[in-house]
Amino acid sequence: MKSNESKLFKVAEGQQGYFTTKQAVACGYVDQNHRHHVAIGDWLREHRGIYRLTRFPTSSDEQYVLWSLWSRNRQEIPQGVFSHQTALSIHELSDVMPARLHLTVPPGFRRNSALPKVLKLHRAVLPGSDIEQRQGFRVVRPLRAIVDLLHDGTESPDRLQQALREALARGLVARTELDPVLKKRMLARRCAGGGDHPESRIVRRRAQ
């Protein structure tokens, strides 16, 4: 039979050392004793209801795991997906680290506590085809991030064109993906009574 410690390590290993209060309880750690494990230095309390194994190796992207766990619902399932500028940074398509972490959550997402200053929330229903699973967190695929940023108008078209060019060169975006995106966005613009949109011009230019 596995010990409580080995059970917890297995959970934390898939989350870059992080785990939640409920996950610890499920592994056999009584809730009332969690402070003790922090006091003796075995655990680090990173946020309300979220801990980290002190001896677990650190990594450059562990912060994404922390805020992914912050977004979990009552069933302990993370709701947030890193997107927009943060997604470009994760995919190494931008050398600019955003001041806040951009996280897309479902439209009905709610928190009783104040939003942490490190986060910028966006609300949308993301299809599974737009999401990549990483170790302990999820991130939108590069094309989705670029299209969202073009739609929001928060990044210069030139910078996003460069990101798209690099994504194509590295195989992160296939040219066959561009036509459906272009047609969908152009149709939406026509229905809204608008003309050609900068994002359509950029995607069309890269598809040529």
C-alpha positions as CSV (number, residue, x, y, z in Angstrom):
1,M,0.0,0.0,0.0
2,K,1.3,3.4,-0.9
3,S,2.1,5.9,1.8
4,N,0.4,9.2,2.0
5,E,3.6,10.9,1.1
6,S,4.1,8.8,-2.1
7,K,0.5,9.4,-3.1
8,L,0.9,13.2,-2.7
9,F,4.1,13.2,-4.6
10,K,2.5,11.4,-7.5
11,V,-0.2,14.1,-7.6
12,A,2.3,17.0,-7.2
13,E,4.6,15.5,-9.8
14,G,2.1,16.1,-12.5
15,Q,1.6,19.7,-11.4
16,Q,5.2,20.8,-11.0
17,G,5.2,20.3,-7.3
18,Y,1.9,22.0,-6.6
19,F,-1.2,20.5,-5.0
20,T,-4.5,21.7,-3.4
21,T,-5.9,21.2,0.0
22,K,-8.5,18.8,-1.3
23,Q,-5.8,16.8,-3.2
24,A,-3.8,16.5,0.0
25,V,-6.9,15.3,1.9
26,A,-7.6,12.8,-0.8
27,C,-4.0,11.4,-0.3
28,G,-4.7,10.9,3.4
29,Y,-3.5,14.2,5.0
30,V,-5.9,15.5,7.6
31,D,-6.9,19.1,6.9
32,Q,-6.1,20.2,10.5
33,N,-2.5,19.0,10.1
34,H,-1.6,21.0,6.9
35,R,-0.2,23.9,9.0
36,H,2.1,21.5,10.7
37,H,3.6,20.4,7.3
38,V,4.2,24.1,6.4
39,A,5.7,24.8,9.8
40,I,8.3,21.9,9.6
41,G,9.2,23.0,6.1
42,D,7.8,20.2,4.0
43,W,5.2,22.3,2.3
44,L,5.1,25.9,1.1
45,R,1.8,27.7,1.2
46,E,1.6,29.5,-2.2
47,H,-2.0,30.7,-2.1
48,R,-5.2,30.0,-0.3
49,G,-5.8,26.3,-0.6
50,I,-2.7,25.7,-2.8
51,Y,0.6,24.3,-1.6
52,R,3.9,23.2,-3.1
53,L,6.3,20.5,-2.0
54,T,9.4,22.3,-0.7
55,R,11.9,19.9,-2.2
56,F,10.4,19.7,-5.6
57,P,12.7,21.2,-8.3
58,T,11.6,24.6,-9.5
59,S,10.9,25.4,-13.1
60,S,10.5,28.6,-15.2
61,D,6.8,28.0,-15.9
62,E,5.6,26.8,-12.5
63,Q,3.7,30.1,-12.0
64,Y,1.3,28.9,-14.6
65,V,0.5,25.8,-12.6
66,L,-0.3,27.9,-9.5
67,W,-2.8,30.2,-11.3
68,S,-4.3,27.3,-13.2
69,L,-5.1,25.6,-9.8
70,W,-6.4,28.9,-8.6
71,S,-9.0,28.7,-11.4
72,R,-10.4,25.3,-10.4
73,N,-14.1,24.7,-9.8
74,R,-15.8,22.9,-7.0
75,Q,-14.9,19.6,-8.6
76,E,-11.2,20.6,-8.5
77,I,-11.0,21.0,-12.3
78,P,-9.0,24.0,-13.5
79,Q,-11.1,26.3,-15.6
80,G,-8.5,28.8,-16.9
81,V,-6.5,28.5,-20.1
82,F,-3.5,30.9,-20.6
83,S,-4.1,33.1,-23.6
84,H,-3.4,36.3,-25.5
85,Q,0.1,37.8,-24.7
86,T,0.8,35.1,-22.1
87,A,0.2,32.4,-24.6
88,L,2.7,34.0,-27.1
89,S,5.2,34.1,-24.3
90,I,4.7,30.4,-23.4
91,H,5.1,29.5,-27.1
92,E,8.2,31.6,-27.3
93,L,6.7,33.8,-30.0
94,S,7.3,37.0,-28.2
95,D,10.2,38.4,-26.2
96,V,7.9,40.7,-24.2
97,M,6.8,39.4,-20.9
98,P,3.3,40.8,-20.1
99,A,2.9,42.7,-16.8
100,R,-0.1,40.4,-16.0
101,L,-0.9,36.8,-16.8
102,H,-3.7,36.5,-19.3
103,L,-6.1,33.8,-18.5
104,T,-9.3,32.9,-20.4
105,V,-12.1,31.4,-18.3
106,P,-15.7,30.3,-19.1
107,P,-18.3,33.1,-19.2
108,G,-19.9,31.9,-16.0
109,F,-16.6,31.8,-14.0
110,R,-16.9,33.5,-10.6
111,R,-14.7,34.0,-7.5
112,N,-15.8,35.4,-4.1
113,S,-12.4,36.8,-3.4
114,A,-10.7,39.7,-5.1
115,L,-9.0,39.0,-8.4
116,P,-5.2,38.6,-7.8
117,K,-3.4,41.6,-9.4
118,V,-1.1,39.3,-11.4
119,L,-4.1,38.1,-13.5
120,K,-6.0,39.5,-16.4
121,L,-9.2,37.5,-17.1
122,H,-10.8,37.1,-20.5
123,R,-14.1,35.2,-20.9
124,A,-14.9,32.9,-23.7
125,V,-15.9,29.3,-24.6
126,L,-12.7,27.7,-26.0
127,P,-13.1,24.6,-28.2
128,G,-10.7,21.8,-27.4
129,S,-9.0,22.2,-30.7
130,D,-7.7,25.6,-29.6
131,I,-6.1,24.3,-26.4
132,E,-2.8,22.6,-25.6
133,Q,-2.1,20.6,-22.4
134,R,1.2,21.3,-20.7
135,Q,2.5,19.9,-17.4
136,G,0.0,21.2,-14.9
137,F,-1.7,23.9,-17.0
138,R,-3.3,24.6,-20.4
139,V,-2.5,27.2,-23.0
140,V,-4.3,28.2,-26.2
141,R,-2.6,27.3,-29.4
142,P,-0.5,30.0,-31.2
143,L,-3.1,30.8,-33.9
144,R,-5.8,31.3,-31.4
145,A,-3.6,33.7,-29.4
146,I,-2.8,35.7,-32.4
147,V,-6.4,36.0,-33.6
148,D,-7.6,37.0,-30.2
149,L,-4.9,39.7,-29.9
150,L,-5.8,41.0,-33.4
151,H,-9.4,41.1,-32.4
152,D,-8.7,43.0,-29.1
153,G,-6.3,45.4,-30.8
154,T,-3.9,45.3,-27.9
155,E,-0.8,44.4,-30.0
156,S,0.6,46.0,-33.1
157,P,-0.3,44.1,-36.4
158,D,3.4,44.1,-37.2
159,R,4.4,42.3,-34.0
160,L,1.6,39.8,-34.5
161,Q,2.6,39.3,-38.2
162,Q,6.1,38.4,-37.0
163,A,4.7,36.0,-34.4
164,L,2.6,34.3,-37.1
165,R,5.6,34.1,-39.4
166,E,7.7,32.4,-36.8
167,A,4.9,30.1,-35.8
168,L,4.6,29.0,-39.4
169,A,8.4,28.5,-39.7
170,R,8.5,26.4,-36.6
171,G,5.5,24.3,-37.5
172,L,3.4,25.6,-34.6
173,V,0.8,26.7,-37.1
174,A,0.0,24.9,-40.4
175,R,-0.9,26.9,-43.5
176,T,-4.0,24.7,-43.8
177,E,-5.3,26.3,-40.6
178,L,-5.3,29.8,-42.0
179,D,-8.0,29.5,-44.6
180,P,-10.8,28.5,-42.1
181,V,-9.8,31.3,-39.7
182,L,-9.8,33.9,-42.5
183,K,-13.2,32.8,-43.9
184,K,-14.8,32.8,-40.5
185,R,-13.5,36.3,-39.5
186,M,-14.4,37.8,-42.9
187,L,-17.9,36.4,-42.7
188,A,-18.3,37.9,-39.2
189,R,-17.2,41.3,-40.4
190,R,-19.7,41.2,-43.3
191,C,-22.6,40.3,-41.0
192,A,-21.6,43.2,-38.8
193,G,-21.6,45.6,-41.8
194,G,-17.8,46.2,-41.6
195,G,-15.1,46.1,-44.2
196,D,-11.9,44.3,-44.4
197,H,-10.2,43.8,-41.0
198,P,-6.5,44.0,-40.2
199,E,-6.5,40.4,-38.9
200,S,-7.9,39.2,-42.3
201,R,-5.1,41.1,-44.1
202,I,-2.4,39.6,-41.9
203,V,-3.7,36.0,-42.1
204,R,-4.2,36.4,-45.9
205,R,-0.7,37.8,-46.4
206,R,0.9,34.9,-44.5
207,A,-1.2,32.3,-46.4
208,Q,0.1,33.5,-49.8
